[in-house]
């Protein structure tokens, strides 16, 4: 496992990294194109976005820009978005505008709780997973 982190967060980076061996992926209650991605033995990116925070929702735009980049387009890698929001309709505008199809509405923020991640430590909410869904890279 290779983990690179640069942070000005108050959280002890060593504490986070020591717990990052595997990420528990949640099955969506409604199929939004995620089930087949989670089951595929292919590398993937998994990220959590706090849907209750407008600044955080801007991450959809940033991912859209990255996905549109010619370098990123060379790789066939899926991104799964876990969105912490009590109401899926509140993110409809964002998912439609930025062509986000592979998302899980996580109204209880279970992704964070099951993986012992803190909501305020946003820099620890994005992971590159290998073919066996093990963490290869922790990113922000």
Buried (B, 14 or more C-beta within 10 A) or exposed (E): EEBEBEEEBEBEBEEBBEEBEEBEBBEBEEEBBBEEBBEEEEBBBBBBBBBBBEEBBEBBEEBBEEBEEEEEEEEEEBBBBBBBBEEBEBBEEBBEEBEBEBBBBBEEBBBBEEBEBEBEBBBBBBBBBBEEBBBBBBBE
